[in-house]
Amino acid sequence: MPKDVKVPHVLRVVGIDPSTTNMGVCIIDVDLTQQTPFKLVYANTIKGDKVLYDIPVQFDDTAGTGVLARSYCLARALGNLLRIYTTDWEEDDKVLRSMTGICEDNFLGASPGTFKQLIQFVALVQEQFVNNGVHVSYVLPMLAKEVVGAAFKGTQKEDVRIGVMEYKWLDAGDCDLSLLDEHSIDATAVTLFRCEILGQHYEVFHGGLAPRRAPPERPAPVKSSRRRRRRNRKGAVREVDNHSP
């Protein structure tokens, strides 16, 4: 990094795990001037049903699924958090915002309908960041898991939790990471992805990505012993076990 470029002492990173029901939020401070662990400031899951109030008419679908109403209220809660945890610094008589955001990107799963709803929510999240003068970027779920060594086939929520708890460059302070639920754990992994990029750019982090952990051994599914009916080539029906060829 050029020595004549002024940077804030600490850059605050806000990470989001989006959902149409709950929203995981994590805030981590990155020291841009020295090699020191990332400092956890806030980690929580905001429940959509707990923030349903003062809903504008254009977002009020509480008589139906309530997805749009929850999305609006969760995004509004994010805006409140951004204002509470905003950090600024001055340069040449200008006040600059030393905060950046990152959100898990939309990922098409088994339900196209849910994917569409998630796109709407992420758009509301982006609007809150923009309205508060905070830049926001996006990361694919598997890349965030890779940071905590949980990017392997068959990975589960518990693998991400273990990866976050074993992450060596995170100072959790008084926060007990084992008490965080899956949403706030995922948000922490998302935030760490951005923290590593910033740390490498400002030459204060050289840890690289976490090593890939071998997937844990899980018992093979037990085949049912129930009998089923099968037709042979002549059309006759016989009963066989599931283990039969």
C-alpha positions in Angstrom: 0.0 0.0 0.0 1.5 3.4 -0.9 2.6 5.3 2.2 1.0 8.6 1.1 -2.5 7.1 0.9 -4.5 7.9 4.0 -6.8 5.2 5.4 -9.0 5.0 8.5 -7.4 3.3 11.4 -10.2 0.8 11.6 -12.7 -0.3 8.9 -16.0 -1.7 10.1 -17.5 -4.6 8.1 -21.2 -5.4 8.3 -22.1 -8.9 7.0 -25.6 -10.1 6.2 -27.1 -13.6 5.9 -30.4 -12.8 4.1 -33.6 -14.8 4.5 -37.3 -14.0 4.1 -37.9 -15.1 7.7 -34.8 -14.2 9.7 -31.7 -12.1 9.1 -28.2 -12.9 10.4 -26.0 -9.9 11.1 -22.4 -9.7 12.0 -20.1 -6.7 12.5 -16.4 -7.0 12.6 -13.7 -4.3 12.9 -10.5 -4.6 10.8 -7.4 -2.7 11.8 -5.8 -1.4 8.6 -2.6 -0.2 10.2 -1.2 -3.3 12.0 -1.4 -7.1 12.0 -4.0 -7.8 14.7 -6.9 -10.2 14.8 -10.3 -9.1 13.4 -12.4 -7.9 16.3 -16.0 -9.1 16.6 -18.3 -6.2 17.5 -21.8 -7.6 17.0 -23.5 -10.9 16.0 -27.2 -11.6 16.2 -30.2 -12.9 14.3 -33.1 -10.6 13.8 -36.4 -12.4 13.8 -38.8 -11.2 11.1 -41.9 -11.8 13.2 -40.5 -9.7 16.0 -40.1 -6.5 13.9 -43.5 -6.4 12.2 -44.8 -2.9 13.0 -45.6 0.3 11.1 -45.8 -1.5 7.7 -46.5 0.7 4.7 -49.5 -0.3 2.6 -47.4 -1.3 -0.4 -45.5 -3.8 1.7 -48.3 -5.1 3.9 -49.1 -8.6 2.9 -49.7 -9.9 6.4 -53.1 -11.2 5.4 -51.2 -13.6 3.1 -47.7 -15.0 3.3 -46.3 -12.0 5.1 -43.0 -12.4 3.2 -42.9 -8.9 1.8 -43.8 -7.4 5.1 -41.1 -9.3 6.9 -38.6 -8.4 4.2 -39.4 -4.7 4.6 -39.2 -4.8 8.4 -36.0 -6.8 8.5 -34.3 -4.3 6.0 -35.5 -1.4 8.2 -33.9 -3.1 11.2 -30.7 -3.3 9.3 -30.9 0.4 8.6 -31.3 1.1 12.3 -28.2 -1.0 13.0 -26.2 0.8 10.4 -27.0 4.1 12.0 -26.2 2.8 15.5 -22.8 1.3 14.5 -21.7 3.9 12.0 -18.1 4.9 12.2 -16.7 8.0 10.4 -13.3 9.6 10.1 -12.1 13.0 8.8 -9.7 13.7 5.9 -9.1 17.2 4.5 -12.1 18.6 6.3 -14.3 15.9 4.9 -16.2 13.3 6.9 -15.8 9.8 5.3 -17.7 6.7 6.3 -15.3 3.9 7.5 -17.8 1.2 7.0 -18.4 -1.4 4.3 -21.0 -4.1 3.9 -21.2 -7.6 2.4 -24.2 -9.8 1.8 -24.5 -13.4 0.9 -25.6 -13.5 -2.8 -28.8 -15.0 -4.1 -28.5 -18.7 -4.7 -31.1 -20.6 -6.7 -32.1 -23.7 -4.7 -34.9 -26.1 -5.0 -37.6 -23.5 -5.0 -37.7 -20.8 -7.7 -40.5 -19.0 -5.7 -38.3 -18.7 -2.7 -35.4 -17.5 -4.9 -37.6 -14.7 -6.3 -38.6 -13.6 -2.7 -34.9 -13.6 -1.7 -34.1 -11.3 -4.6 -36.7 -8.8 -3.4 -35.3 -8.9 0.1 -31.6 -8.5 -1.0 -32.7 -5.5 -3.1 -34.2 -3.9 0.1 -31.0 -4.7 2.0 -28.9 -3.0 -0.7 -31.2 0.1 -0.5 -30.5 0.4 3.2 -26.8 0.3 2.7 -27.0 2.8 -0.1 -29.2 5.2 1.9 -26.7 5.1 4.7 -23.8 5.8 2.5 -22.2 2.3 2.9 -20.7 0.4 0.0 -22.0 -3.2 -0.2 -20.6 -6.2 -2.1 -21.8 -9.8 -2.4 -20.3 -13.3 -2.0 -21.5 -16.7 -3.1 -22.3 -19.0 -0.2 -19.6 -21.6 -1.0 -16.9 -18.9 -1.1 -17.9 -17.7 2.4 -17.8 -21.3 3.7 -14.3 -21.7 2.1 -13.0 -19.0 4.4 -13.8 -21.1 7.5 -12.8 -24.4 5.9 -16.3 -25.7 5.3 -16.5 -25.8 1.5 -16.7 -29.5 0.9 -19.3 -31.8 -0.6 -22.0 -32.6 1.9 -21.2 -29.7 4.2 -23.8 -28.9 6.9 -24.6 -26.0 9.1 -22.7 -27.5 12.0 -19.5 -27.6 9.8 -19.7 -23.8 9.3 -20.2 -23.3 13.1 -17.1 -25.4 13.8 -15.1 -23.5 11.2 -16.1 -20.1 12.7 -15.3 -21.2 16.2 -11.9 -22.6 15.1 -11.0 -19.5 13.0 -7.7 -18.3 14.5 -7.7 -14.7 13.3 -11.0 -13.7 15.0 -11.1 -12.0 18.4 -14.6 -12.8 19.7 -14.1 -11.0 23.0 -16.9 -11.8 25.5 -19.1 -13.3 22.8 -19.7 -17.1 23.1 -19.7 -18.2 19.4 -21.2 -21.6 20.4 -24.5 -19.7 21.3 -25.0 -18.2 17.9 -27.6 -19.8 15.7 -27.2 -20.8 12.0 -28.1 -17.4 10.7 -25.6 -15.4 12.7 -22.9 -18.0 12.2 -23.4 -17.8 8.4 -23.3 -14.0 8.7 -20.0 -14.3 10.5 -18.5 -16.4 7.8 -19.7 -13.9 5.2 -18.1 -11.1 7.1 -14.8 -12.9 7.5 -14.7 -13.3 3.7 -14.7 -9.5 3.3 -12.3 -9.0 6.3 -9.7 -11.3 4.7 -9.9 -9.4 1.4 -9.4 -6.1 3.2 -6.6 -7.4 5.3 -4.7 -8.8 2.3 -5.2 -5.5 0.4 -3.8 -3.4 3.2 -1.1 -6.0 4.0 -2.2 -6.6 7.5 -3.4 -10.2 7.0 -1.4 -13.0 5.5 -3.3 -16.0 6.8 -5.0 -16.8 3.5 -8.0 -19.0 3.2 -8.6 -21.6 6.0 -7.3 -25.1 5.0 -10.0 -27.4 3.7 -11.2 -29.7 6.4 -12.0 -33.3 5.6 -15.8 -33.9 5.7 -16.8 -35.5 9.0 -17.6 -39.2 8.8 -21.4 -39.7 9.0 -23.2 -43.0 9.3 -24.5 -44.4 6.0 -28.3 -44.3 5.7 -30.0 -47.5 6.8 -32.0 -49.0 4.0 -35.5 -49.9 4.9 -36.3 -53.6 5.4 -39.8 -53.2 4.2 -40.9 -55.5 1.4 -41.9 -54.2 -2.0 -43.6 -55.7 -5.0 -41.8 -56.2 -8.3 -42.9 -57.5 -11.7 -40.8 -60.0 -13.5 -40.5 -60.1 -17.3 -43.6 -62.2 -17.7 -45.7 -59.8 -15.7 -46.0 -61.8 -12.5 -45.7 -60.0 -9.3 -43.4 -61.1 -6.5 -42.4 -59.6 -3.1 -38.8 -58.8 -2.6 -36.7 -57.0 0.1 -35.1 -53.7 -0.7 -31.7 -55.4 -0.6 -32.7 -57.8 -3.3 -31.3 -57.1 -6.9 
